[in-house]
Amino acid sequence: MSVGFKSDDIDANIALIEQLMSGATQDFGNRAMRAGQEVEKAVHNVIKSRVGDPAASIGIAFAVHKVAKMLIEGDRKAEEQDRGVIQLLS
């Protein structure tokens, strides 16, 4: 099964993640939630420490895209070993 994100539709991507998470084990879901909270906290800290700084907003946007690219590349490597996100959740 192959599932892809729609780069121009954030709401559809969030719905896809929610759908994937609905099939996850409780432990997997808890670990995913903690990881998400850590990232969200880091972003909020940058925003709070640089209120109104457009450079901070650009830096965060850049980081989000870089992290997404790293995650996609990591998942491709994991898929080669049948350990991709879809395989882990099914």
JOVEN-V87277 format. One record per residue. N is the residue number from 1. RES is the residue in one small letter. SS is DSSP state (@ for helix, = for strand, . for the rest). NEAR is the number of other ideal C-beta (glycine too) atoms within 8 Angstrom. D_LAST is the distance of its C-alpha to the last C-alpha in Angstrom with 1 decimal. Layout:
{{N,RES,SS,NEAR,D_LAST} {N,RES,SS,NEAR,D_LAST}}
This chain:
{{1,m,.,4,9.7} {2,s,.,4,11.9} {3,v,.,6,12.6} {4,g,.,4,15.8} {5,f,.,5,17.9} {6,k,.,7,21.2} {7,s,.,4,23.8} {8,d,.,3,26.3} {9,d,.,7,24.5} {10,i,@,5,23.5} {11,d,@,6,22.8} {12,a,@,8,20.3} {13,n,@,10,18.6} {14,i,@,8,18.6} {15,a,@,8,17.2} {16,l,@,10,14.3} {17,i,@,8,13.6} {18,e,@,8,14.1} {19,q,@,8,11.7} {20,l,@,12,8.9} {21,m,@,10,10.3} {22,s,@,6,10.5} {23,g,.,7,7.0} {24,a,.,10,7.7} {25,t,.,5,9.8} {26,q,@,6,13.5} {27,d,@,6,14.3} {28,f,@,10,11.9} {29,g,@,10,13.3} {30,n,@,8,16.8} {31,r,@,8,16.7} {32,a,@,10,15.7} {33,m,@,8,18.5} {34,r,@,8,21.0} {35,a,@,8,20.5} {36,g,@,8,20.9} {37,q,@,8,24.0} {38,e,@,8,25.5} {39,v,@,9,25.3} {40,e,@,8,26.7} {41,k,@,8,29.5} {42,a,@,8,30.5} {43,v,@,9,30.8} {44,h,@,8,32.8} {45,n,@,8,35.1} {46,v,@,11,35.9} {47,i,@,10,36.6} {48,k,@,7,38.8} {49,s,@,6,40.7} {50,r,.,9,41.4} {51,v,.,6,42.0} {52,g,.,4,43.0} {53,d,.,7,42.6} {54,p,@,6,41.3} {55,a,@,7,40.7} {56,a,@,10,38.2} {57,s,@,8,36.3} {58,i,@,8,36.3} {59,g,@,9,35.2} {60,i,@,11,32.3} {61,a,@,8,31.2} {62,f,@,8,31.7} {63,a,@,8,29.6} {64,v,@,8,26.7} {65,h,@,8,26.7} {66,k,@,8,27.1} {67,v,@,9,24.2} {68,a,@,8,21.9} {69,k,@,8,23.2} {70,m,@,8,22.5} {71,l,@,8,18.9} {72,i,@,8,18.4} {73,e,@,8,20.2} {74,g,@,8,18.3} {75,d,@,10,14.9} {76,r,@,9,16.6} {77,k,@,8,17.8} {78,a,@,11,14.5} {79,e,@,11,13.0} {80,e,@,6,16.0} {81,q,.,6,14.8} {82,d,.,6,11.2} {83,r,.,7,10.5} {84,g,.,10,10.1} {85,v,@,8,8.7} {86,i,@,11,6.2} {87,q,@,10,5.3} {88,l,@,8,5.7} {89,l,@,10,3.8} {90,s,.,6,0.0}}
